[in-house]
Amino acid sequence: MRRLLVPLMSLMLMLILTGGTAAVAGGQDRALLGYARDTWKSLVAMTDPDTGLVSDNITGDLSTPGAYTSPTNIGGYMWSAVVADKLKIISEREARARITQTLDTLATLRHHTASGMFYNWYDPADGSVLTTWPEDGSVVTPFLSSVDNGWLAAALHVVRGAYPSLSRKVDRVLPQMNFGFYYNPAAVSPIGTRGLLRGGFWDTEPPGTCSVPQNGVWFTCNHYDITVTEPRIATYLGIGAGQIPATAYFDTMRTLPDNCDYSWQEMQPQGFTTTHLGRTVYEGSYRYRGITFVPSWGGDMFEALMPDLFVPEAKWGPRSWGRNHPATVAGQIEHGLNDAGYGYWGFSPASNPAGGYDVYGVDAMGMDTLGYPSDVQKSNYDAGFGACRPAGPAPDYGDGVVTPHAAFLALPYAPRPAAANLARLKANFDAYGPGGFYDTVNVGTGQVAKRYLSLDQAMIMGALGNTLANDVIKRAFVTPSFERRVRPLLARETFNIPARQELPQLGVR
């Protein structure tokens, strides 16, 4: 079911590594700025003019926004407005006015007073908390997510850093957001460390859902115990604000243990055990097609790279994230071009081209043995687990689903391959509309998810802002106190990844 022969794929990879064509190489920044202009149009179209709250999604023709929004969506709109200003897509005056309207509405939204956290779903038209899902009328028990509130808090930090004159409005909300409320010091990970963030909580008992009553709320039974996942933004924020201990950074797992009790994971990790701040850390890693990396849960770009939009992880952790982020990008390129043979790459949770939402990733690069597939057929990669579990049959990849936002997230680590990949998606498919790239493309059939998700559009804007405006999001986000608390944690660790790993997918040998 492979669409392209290996010799053709090798030629294509060579072209990408050399910039593809003179037009791609010479006009890269110009093309990226054009993408930013169009992406911003989608976010404007999604935003209610009376409340300044952005919808979760909108149709591909920018005519019909969804009837719900989240803390992540709201935050993404605000940091996107900062980028639009810094790239001179809009004036600073317009950016401030838009963000001011959103902040004023945010200050009036119903939230959980004891923690300062916001509910997961609001009506963008009036700011009310949703108790009925607008798409099907089902009952919604209001929930408060640690990771969604993390993205909102990250955006508030960006706004305060970019526009000090808006600090008073930001401070009506941000200082009250206490990530320590989610922290459970008694939670134990599979490697025996204690102290993890909960997934979230309900302020009324959720029917038919596992929950733990405590502190006047019902917490989720699950905790976030993996390092390379998007909830680390909430961990960073909690540590940076002094709300949770610094040891929480080392209490999550780089991989699951390497023994047969955990042989259900994708493959047997290799690594060593060390200690940081008195915490035992197993520095495990995986290896896929010659690339060594620390895996995420699903093998997708979002988990691995979205926090890096805000925290300069590779700079602060040159022996950890500075090695892992390029390896993650190289693995995605290798999978799309050579292993699966799609001719394109970039895999992350997004819209299903056939309808609805789905998870996509590089299965081999995630700890979940069933993983996030890269194709519609959900082909399964199974490397086995030494003597504990035999390897499965080689996957027969089908129609790959490529998510443009994943390629944008790769820009800091593969600027020319990412730009060339995006240019080819735009040229070869009906993948681009009035609001920029549509959400996903089935590169086997050509079917396109012709809608825009505000989260994915905001990731694109954040990545373009950092690429074209000298890390504008990172510079606005980081404060001296945050850097003092967080940077030393990243700096002290060495992931089990070679210091000078060859990544020919990125042109690094």
Backbone torsions as a table, in degrees:
resi	resn	phi	psi	omega
1	MET	NA	1.3	177.5
2	ARG	-64.2	140.4	-174.6
3	ARG	-87.4	-24.2	-173.6
4	LEU	-132.3	148.7	177.9
5	LEU	-79.0	153.5	-176.7
6	VAL	-58.4	-44.8	179.1
7	PRO	-57.4	-39.4	178.2
8	LEU	-65.5	-38.9	178.9
9	MET	-63.8	-40.5	179.4
10	SER	-62.2	-41.5	177.5
11	LEU	-63.1	-42.5	-179.1
12	MET	-62.8	-42.5	178.9
13	LEU	-61.9	-40.9	179.4
14	MET	-61.9	-42.1	179.0
15	LEU	-62.6	-40.7	-179.2
16	ILE	-65.8	-43.0	-177.8
17	LEU	-67.0	-21.5	177.4
18	THR	-98.6	10.1	175.9
19	GLY	98.9	-2.7	175.8
20	GLY	80.1	-78.9	178.4
21	THR	-137.6	167.4	178.4
22	ALA	-61.5	-34.1	-178.7
23	ALA	-65.6	-41.6	179.4
24	VAL	-65.7	-46.0	-177.0
25	ALA	-67.1	-45.0	-174.8
26	GLY	-77.6	-29.5	-176.3
27	GLY	-107.9	22.2	-173.7
28	GLN	-57.7	-53.3	-177.7
29	ASP	-63.0	-38.6	179.2
30	ARG	-62.9	-42.2	178.0
31	ALA	-65.5	-42.9	-179.9
32	LEU	-62.8	-39.9	178.1
33	LEU	-64.6	-38.0	176.0
34	GLY	-62.4	-40.4	176.0
35	TYR	-60.8	-41.1	-179.1
36	ALA	-63.4	-42.4	-179.9
37	ARG	-59.9	-44.9	-177.4
38	ASP	-73.2	-37.6	178.1
39	THR	-62.0	-40.9	178.4
40	TRP	-61.2	-35.4	177.8
41	LYS	-58.1	-38.4	-179.6
42	SER	-66.6	-37.9	-179.9
43	LEU	-69.7	-37.3	174.9
44	VAL	-62.1	-44.5	-178.3
45	ALA	-65.1	-28.1	-179.5
46	MET	-80.8	-12.0	-169.3
47	THR	-95.1	129.5	178.5
48	ASP	-68.9	124.7	-175.9
49	PRO	-68.3	-19.5	-177.9
50	ASP	-90.2	-28.9	-177.1
51	THR	-110.7	-22.4	-173.9
52	GLY	73.8	17.4	177.0
53	LEU	-98.6	129.3	-177.3
54	VAL	-86.4	141.4	176.4
55	SER	-73.6	162.5	177.7
56	ASP	-68.7	-32.2	-174.7
57	ASN	-158.0	169.2	176.9
58	ILE	-153.0	153.0	178.4
59	THR	-66.7	159.7	-174.4
60	GLY	-61.9	-23.4	177.8
61	ASP	-90.1	6.8	178.2
62	LEU	63.7	27.5	-176.2
63	SER	-102.0	-27.6	-170.9
64	THR	-131.6	98.5	177.0
65	PRO	-78.0	155.5	175.0
66	GLY	-69.4	164.0	-174.3
67	ALA	-101.5	30.8	178.9
68	TYR	-153.3	155.2	177.5
69	THR	-144.2	168.5	-176.6
70	SER	-137.3	167.5	174.7
71	PRO	-56.4	-38.1	177.4
72	THR	-62.7	-46.7	178.9
73	ASN	-58.1	-47.0	-178.2
74	ILE	-61.3	-44.7	177.8
75	GLY	-63.4	-42.8	-179.5
76	GLY	-61.1	-36.9	177.3
77	TYR	-64.1	-41.0	-178.0
78	MET	-67.9	-44.9	179.3
79	TRP	-70.1	-27.6	175.5
80	SER	-66.9	-35.9	177.0
81	ALA	-64.6	-37.7	175.4
82	VAL	-59.9	-46.2	-180.0
83	VAL	-63.6	-43.4	-179.8
84	ALA	-58.8	-36.9	176.3
85	ASP	-67.3	-51.5	-174.3
86	LYS	-65.5	-26.1	176.0
87	LEU	-91.3	4.3	177.2
88	LYS	62.2	30.5	172.0
89	ILE	-76.5	-36.7	172.9
90	ILE	-130.0	167.1	178.3
91	SER	-78.3	159.3	175.2
92	GLU	-60.8	-35.7	179.5
93	ARG	-62.4	-43.3	179.0
94	GLU	-66.7	-41.1	179.6
95	ALA	-60.7	-45.6	179.5
96	ARG	-62.9	-40.8	-179.2
97	ALA	-64.6	-43.5	179.6
98	ARG	-63.5	-47.3	-177.9
99	ILE	-67.0	-37.9	178.0
100	THR	-60.1	-44.4	178.7
101	GLN	-60.4	-44.1	179.9
102	THR	-64.6	-43.3	179.1
103	LEU	-62.9	-40.9	179.5
104	ASP	-62.9	-41.5	177.2
105	THR	-67.8	-42.3	-179.1
106	LEU	-56.8	-40.2	-178.5
107	ALA	-65.1	-19.0	-179.3
108	THR	-98.0	-9.4	-176.0
109	LEU	-69.0	142.3	173.2
110	ARG	-61.9	134.2	179.8
111	HIS	-147.8	176.8	179.9
112	HIS	-87.6	112.7	-169.9
113	THR	-64.6	-42.7	-174.4
114	ALA	-63.5	-33.6	-178.2
115	SER	-103.5	-18.7	-174.7
116	GLY	76.1	11.5	-175.1
117	MET	-92.9	157.5	-175.1
118	PHE	-106.8	153.9	-179.8
119	TYR	-72.3	161.7	-174.2
120	ASN	-75.9	-28.2	-174.5
121	TRP	-136.9	127.4	177.2
122	TYR	-127.2	158.1	171.2
123	ASP	-83.3	118.2	-177.6
124	PRO	-66.4	-17.9	-177.9
125	ALA	-77.7	-33.1	-178.3
126	ASP	-134.6	-2.1	176.9
127	GLY	78.5	9.4	-179.9
128	SER	-76.6	149.5	176.8
129	VAL	-72.9	132.0	-178.4
130	LEU	-76.8	130.9	171.9
131	THR	-117.7	-6.0	175.0
132	THR	-133.6	129.1	-177.8
133	TRP	-73.3	124.2	-171.9
134	PRO	-65.4	-23.1	-175.3
135	GLU	-81.2	-27.8	-177.3
136	ASP	-139.6	-0.5	177.5
137	GLY	78.4	7.3	179.9
138	SER	-71.7	156.8	-177.3
139	VAL	-75.8	136.4	177.1
140	VAL	-114.8	121.2	171.7
141	THR	-88.7	112.3	-173.1
142	PRO	-54.2	131.9	-173.3
143	PHE	-125.7	151.0	179.6
144	LEU	-126.6	106.3	-172.5
145	SER	-88.5	137.5	177.5
146	SER	-67.8	-41.6	-176.2
147	VAL	-74.4	-38.2	178.4
148	ASP	-65.4	-39.3	175.8
149	ASN	-69.0	-26.6	175.1
150	GLY	-62.6	-42.9	179.9
151	TRP	-69.0	-34.9	176.2
152	LEU	-65.5	-45.5	179.5
153	ALA	-63.6	-38.1	177.1
154	ALA	-60.1	-43.0	179.0
155	ALA	-63.4	-39.5	179.2
156	LEU	-63.8	-37.9	174.7
157	HIS	-62.5	-41.9	179.7
158	VAL	-62.5	-44.8	-179.5
159	VAL	-61.8	-44.8	-178.9
160	ARG	-64.8	-37.5	178.9
161	GLY	-72.4	-35.0	-177.9
162	ALA	-79.1	-35.3	-175.9
163	TYR	-132.7	82.9	-179.1
164	PRO	-54.8	-26.3	179.4
165	SER	-66.3	-16.7	178.0
166	LEU	-96.1	9.0	-175.9
167	SER	-59.7	-39.3	-178.4
168	ARG	-64.2	-38.9	177.1
169	LYS	-68.1	-41.5	176.2
170	VAL	-60.1	-39.7	-174.8
171	ASP	-75.5	-3.7	170.2
172	ARG	-74.7	-14.7	-174.4
173	VAL	-123.3	-53.2	-167.3
174	LEU	-61.9	-47.7	-175.8
175	PRO	-62.0	-22.9	-179.5
176	GLN	-81.3	-11.6	-178.3
177	MET	-80.5	106.6	-173.2
178	ASN	-108.4	102.5	-179.4
179	PHE	-73.3	-12.7	172.7
180	GLY	-63.4	-21.3	179.2
181	PHE	-65.0	-29.5	179.5
182	TYR	-85.3	-14.0	-170.9
183	TYR	-80.1	129.3	178.5
184	ASN	-116.0	101.2	-177.1
185	PRO	-66.7	-16.6	-178.8
186	ALA	-90.1	-9.8	-178.1
187	ALA	-67.4	134.9	-176.7
188	VAL	-115.5	129.7	177.9
189	SER	-85.4	167.8	177.9
190	PRO	-60.3	-20.5	177.4
191	ILE	-94.6	5.8	171.9
192	GLY	92.1	2.4	177.4
193	THR	-78.5	156.5	-177.0
194	ARG	-121.2	136.7	175.6
195	GLY	113.3	94.4	-176.5
196	LEU	-136.6	157.8	174.4
197	LEU	-83.0	139.6	174.3
198	ARG	-79.7	159.3	177.6
199	GLY	-66.2	-32.2	179.5
200	GLY	161.5	-163.4	180.0
201	PHE	-155.9	162.1	171.6
202	TRP	-111.8	148.4	175.7
203	ASP	-96.9	1.9	166.5
204	THR	-132.1	153.8	-175.6
205	GLU	-63.9	124.5	-178.7
206	PRO	-81.0	127.5	-179.7
207	PRO	-72.4	133.6	173.3
208	GLY	69.3	19.4	-177.9
209	THR	-128.5	138.6	178.1
210	CYS	-63.3	126.1	-179.2
211	SER	-150.1	160.7	-177.9
212	VAL	-126.3	110.0	179.1
213	PRO	-71.9	128.5	-179.1
214	GLN	-168.9	141.8	177.1
215	ASN	55.1	33.5	176.2
216	GLY	79.4	7.8	178.4
217	VAL	-135.0	177.0	176.9
218	TRP	-116.3	105.1	-178.5
219	PHE	-78.7	153.0	171.4
220	THR	-63.6	152.7	175.7
221	CYS	-76.3	-21.5	-177.5
222	ASN	-86.6	152.0	172.9
223	HIS	-125.0	157.2	175.2
224	TYR	-89.8	114.2	-173.9
225	ASP	-123.3	13.0	180.0
226	ILE	-115.6	141.2	-175.0
227	THR	-74.0	-50.8	-172.9
228	VAL	-86.4	67.8	174.3
229	THR	-143.0	161.3	-174.9
230	GLU	-65.2	-22.9	178.4
231	PRO	-63.3	-10.3	178.8
232	ARG	-63.0	-18.8	175.6
233	ILE	-63.7	-37.6	177.8
234	ALA	-68.2	-36.8	176.7
235	THR	-64.0	-45.9	177.3
236	TYR	-57.7	-45.7	-177.6
237	LEU	-64.0	-42.8	179.4
238	GLY	-64.2	-42.2	177.3
239	ILE	-66.6	-43.8	-178.0
240	GLY	-62.4	-30.6	179.7
241	ALA	-91.5	-0.6	-178.4
242	GLY	73.4	21.0	-177.1
243	GLN	-92.0	-23.6	175.2
244	ILE	-134.0	154.6	-175.3
245	PRO	-70.5	153.1	179.2
246	ALA	-60.6	-27.4	-179.5
247	THR	-62.0	-20.3	-179.9
248	ALA	-58.7	-29.0	179.4
249	TYR	-64.0	-34.3	-177.8
250	PHE	-94.1	-3.9	-179.9
251	ASP	-84.7	-11.4	172.7
252	THR	-86.0	161.8	-172.2
253	MET	-99.1	133.5	174.1
254	ARG	-71.2	-43.4	163.6
255	THR	-141.2	169.1	168.8
256	LEU	-67.7	164.6	179.5
257	PRO	-58.9	163.2	-174.2
258	ASP	-96.8	14.8	-178.1
259	ASN	-99.4	170.1	-172.7
260	CYS	-65.7	-19.4	176.7
261	ASP	-62.2	-22.5	-179.0
262	TYR	-117.8	30.5	-178.4
263	SER	-75.1	0.6	175.1
264	TRP	-78.2	-12.1	-179.9
265	GLN	-72.6	170.5	-169.4
266	GLU	-54.5	-44.6	179.7
267	MET	-156.0	169.4	179.5
268	GLN	-77.6	121.0	179.2
269	PRO	-74.8	158.8	172.8
270	GLN	-121.5	140.6	-179.6
271	GLY	176.3	-159.5	-178.0
272	PHE	-146.4	160.9	179.8
273	THR	-106.7	136.0	178.9
274	THR	-142.5	-175.1	177.2
275	THR	-131.9	145.3	173.8
276	HIS	-138.8	126.7	-178.6
277	LEU	52.5	36.4	179.2
278	GLY	79.4	1.4	-179.9
279	ARG	-99.3	137.3	175.6
280	THR	-77.7	127.8	-178.9
281	VAL	-126.0	122.6	172.8
282	TYR	-89.8	111.6	-178.6
283	GLU	-87.2	76.0	-179.7
284	GLY	-91.6	157.7	175.8
285	SER	-150.8	162.5	176.1
286	TYR	-109.0	168.7	176.1
287	ARG	-139.8	125.9	-178.2
288	TYR	-134.1	120.1	177.4
289	ARG	48.9	45.9	175.9
290	GLY	83.1	3.1	-178.0
291	ILE	-111.7	125.1	178.4
292	THR	-98.7	134.9	-173.5
293	PHE	-159.0	160.8	170.1
294	VAL	-93.6	123.9	-170.0
295	PRO	-81.4	156.6	165.7
296	SER	-88.5	-173.4	177.9
297	TRP	-73.5	-47.2	-174.5
298	GLY	-105.6	-6.0	-178.4
299	GLY	78.0	27.4	-176.8
300	ASP	-108.2	163.2	-176.5
301	MET	-74.4	-33.7	-177.8
302	PHE	-59.4	-50.5	179.9
303	GLU	-59.6	-43.0	-173.5
304	ALA	-74.4	-40.7	-164.6
305	LEU	-116.6	-12.3	-177.9
306	MET	-64.1	-42.4	177.5
307	PRO	-58.9	-27.4	-179.6
308	ASP	-69.4	-12.4	172.7
309	LEU	-63.9	-27.7	-173.4
310	PHE	-109.8	-47.8	-177.9
311	VAL	-95.4	124.9	-179.8
312	PRO	-73.2	70.4	-171.2
313	GLU	-62.3	-45.1	-176.6
314	ALA	-65.7	-35.7	178.9
315	LYS	-72.9	-43.5	-177.9
316	TRP	-77.1	-29.1	179.6
317	GLY	-121.3	67.9	-174.4
318	PRO	-62.6	-26.9	-179.6
319	ARG	-94.0	-3.4	178.5
320	SER	-117.6	-85.4	-178.8
321	TRP	-66.4	-30.4	178.5
322	GLY	-63.1	-23.3	174.5
323	ARG	-93.8	-36.2	-171.7
324	ASN	-77.0	-39.1	-177.6
325	HIS	-62.1	-47.1	176.4
326	PRO	-62.0	-36.7	179.5
327	ALA	-65.4	-38.9	178.2
328	THR	-62.0	-46.6	179.8
329	VAL	-64.0	-43.3	179.5
330	ALA	-60.5	-39.3	179.0
331	GLY	-64.9	-38.6	177.7
332	GLN	-65.8	-41.3	178.5
333	ILE	-64.9	-46.7	-179.9
334	GLU	-58.7	-40.7	-179.4
335	HIS	-65.6	-51.1	-175.3
336	GLY	-65.3	-40.9	-174.4
337	LEU	-88.2	-40.0	-170.7
338	ASN	-110.2	-47.0	-176.4
339	ASP	-73.4	-56.8	-179.9
340	ALA	-82.8	-25.2	176.6
341	GLY	71.3	34.2	-179.1
342	TYR	-77.5	-28.3	-174.5
343	GLY	91.8	-5.9	-178.6
344	TYR	-146.1	165.9	-178.4
345	TRP	-149.2	169.3	-178.4
346	GLY	115.1	98.8	-171.2
347	PHE	-128.7	124.5	-175.4
348	SER	-163.2	154.3	177.9
349	PRO	-54.8	135.6	-175.9
350	ALA	-171.4	-168.9	179.2
351	SER	-65.5	143.7	171.4
352	ASN	-83.0	125.8	-179.8
353	PRO	-56.0	-24.9	179.3
354	ALA	-87.0	-3.2	179.5
355	GLY	125.0	144.2	179.6
356	GLY	81.6	-157.4	-176.1
357	TYR	-129.1	148.7	-179.7
358	ASP	-152.5	169.7	178.1
359	VAL	-103.2	136.5	177.6
360	TYR	-133.7	147.2	179.3
361	GLY	-174.3	-169.8	172.2
362	VAL	-101.8	103.9	-172.9
363	ASP	-49.6	-42.7	-177.0
364	ALA	-64.1	-19.2	-175.3
365	MET	-101.0	11.0	177.6
366	GLY	-119.3	151.7	-179.1
367	MET	-71.5	-28.6	179.2
368	ASP	-65.5	118.6	-173.8
369	THR	-63.9	-28.1	174.9
370	LEU	-86.7	-20.4	166.1
371	GLY	59.1	177.7	170.6
372	TYR	-95.8	114.3	-175.7
373	PRO	-75.1	159.9	175.9
374	SER	-96.9	-8.0	-174.9
375	ASP	-127.0	162.4	179.2
376	VAL	-62.6	-33.6	-177.4
377	GLN	-75.0	-8.4	178.8
378	LYS	58.0	47.9	177.4
379	SER	-60.5	139.9	-173.8
380	ASN	-108.6	124.3	173.9
381	TYR	-91.3	129.3	-179.7
382	ASP	-139.2	99.8	-178.7
383	ALA	-80.0	-6.5	-174.7
384	GLY	77.6	-178.3	-176.9
385	PHE	-143.0	71.3	180.0
386	GLY	53.9	-134.2	179.3
387	ALA	-79.9	-8.9	-175.5
388	CYS	-81.2	-28.0	-178.1
389	ARG	-154.0	122.0	-179.9
390	PRO	-69.3	153.6	177.8
391	ALA	-67.9	149.0	177.0
392	GLY	-87.3	-179.9	178.8
393	PRO	-67.9	154.0	178.5
394	ALA	-62.5	136.3	-179.2
395	PRO	-69.1	148.9	175.0
396	ASP	-113.4	91.4	-172.4
397	TYR	-67.5	141.1	-178.6
398	GLY	-105.4	-124.4	-176.3
399	ASP	-86.2	109.3	-177.1
400	GLY	-72.1	145.1	177.1
401	VAL	-113.9	111.3	-176.4
402	VAL	-100.8	135.9	-178.8
403	THR	-113.1	111.0	-175.9
404	PRO	-54.3	-35.9	-177.5
405	HIS	-60.7	-28.3	178.6
406	ALA	-65.5	-38.3	177.5
407	ALA	-67.6	-36.9	176.8
408	PHE	-63.7	-40.5	178.4
409	LEU	-61.3	-25.1	-178.6
410	ALA	-80.8	-7.4	-173.2
411	LEU	-52.5	-41.0	-178.6
412	PRO	-64.5	-23.6	-172.3
413	TYR	-110.3	-15.1	178.0
414	ALA	-149.9	64.4	-172.5
415	PRO	-60.7	-45.5	-177.7
416	ARG	-73.6	-45.8	175.2
417	PRO	-59.4	-38.7	-179.5
418	ALA	-66.2	-45.8	-179.8
419	ALA	-62.8	-40.9	179.9
420	ALA	-67.6	-40.8	178.1
421	ASN	-60.0	-45.1	179.3
422	LEU	-65.9	-41.3	-179.8
423	ALA	-62.6	-37.9	-179.9
424	ARG	-72.7	-36.2	174.7
425	LEU	-60.2	-44.3	-179.5
426	LYS	-66.0	-38.8	-175.9
427	ALA	-76.2	-32.6	-168.7
428	ASN	-101.5	-8.2	-179.4
429	PHE	-136.8	164.9	172.7
430	ASP	-83.1	60.4	-168.3
431	ALA	-102.4	1.4	-172.1
432	TYR	-131.0	131.1	-178.2
433	GLY	-130.1	-161.1	-176.0
434	PRO	-67.2	-18.5	178.0
435	GLY	-109.6	24.7	-179.3
436	GLY	93.8	-155.3	-179.0
437	PHE	-65.3	132.5	170.3
438	TYR	-64.1	168.3	-165.0
439	ASP	-68.3	-41.8	179.3
440	THR	-147.3	160.9	177.8
441	VAL	-134.5	126.0	168.0
442	ASN	-82.4	104.0	-171.7
443	VAL	-78.7	-6.1	173.7
444	GLY	-84.4	-44.7	-177.3
445	THR	-100.5	-18.0	-175.9
446	GLY	86.5	-0.3	178.8
447	GLN	-68.5	137.1	-174.7
448	VAL	-123.3	138.2	172.4
449	ALA	-82.0	95.6	-173.4
450	LYS	-85.1	69.1	171.9
451	ARG	-152.0	169.3	-179.6
452	TYR	-123.7	133.6	173.0
453	LEU	-103.1	132.4	-175.2
454	SER	-63.9	-33.8	176.9
455	LEU	-61.0	-48.6	-177.4
456	ASP	-66.6	-37.5	177.2
457	GLN	-66.6	-36.3	179.2
458	ALA	-70.0	-34.7	174.5
459	MET	-63.4	-40.7	177.7
460	ILE	-61.5	-45.5	180.0
461	MET	-63.5	-42.1	178.7
462	GLY	-62.0	-44.3	179.5
463	ALA	-64.9	-40.7	179.1
464	LEU	-68.8	-36.6	176.6
465	GLY	-61.7	-45.4	179.1
466	ASN	-66.1	-36.9	-177.5
467	THR	-72.9	-42.7	-172.2
468	LEU	-97.2	-14.7	-176.0
469	ALA	-129.6	41.3	169.1
470	ASN	54.8	55.1	176.5
471	ASP	56.1	45.9	-174.6
472	VAL	-60.3	-38.7	-179.3
473	ILE	-68.7	-45.8	178.4
474	LYS	-60.8	-45.7	-177.2
475	ARG	-64.8	-35.6	178.5
476	ALA	-74.5	-32.2	-176.7
477	PHE	-73.0	-44.2	-170.3
478	VAL	-77.9	129.8	172.2
479	THR	-110.6	160.9	178.2
480	PRO	-57.2	-39.3	-179.1
481	SER	-69.5	-38.4	176.7
482	PHE	-62.8	-44.8	-179.6
483	GLU	-62.6	-41.0	-179.9
484	ARG	-61.5	-35.2	-176.4
485	ARG	-85.7	-33.1	-170.6
486	VAL	-101.4	-40.2	-174.6
487	ARG	-56.9	-43.2	-179.4
488	PRO	-61.8	-28.2	179.0
489	LEU	-66.9	-45.5	-179.7
490	LEU	-69.7	-33.6	-174.8
491	ALA	-71.5	-26.0	-172.4
492	ARG	-84.2	-12.8	-170.6
493	GLU	-99.4	145.6	173.1
494	THR	-121.3	113.7	174.8
495	PHE	-70.4	158.5	178.2
496	ASN	-81.1	65.9	179.9
497	ILE	-134.1	133.8	-179.3
498	PRO	-55.3	142.5	-176.8
499	ALA	-63.5	-36.6	-178.9
500	ARG	-125.4	60.9	-178.1
501	GLN	-68.7	133.9	176.0
502	GLU	-73.7	125.3	177.5
503	LEU	-130.2	76.1	-177.1
504	PRO	-59.9	-21.9	177.1
505	GLN	-62.5	-26.1	178.4
506	LEU	-102.9	3.0	-175.6
507	GLY	79.0	21.2	-178.5
508	VAL	-109.7	121.3	177.5
509	ARG	-129.8	NA	NA
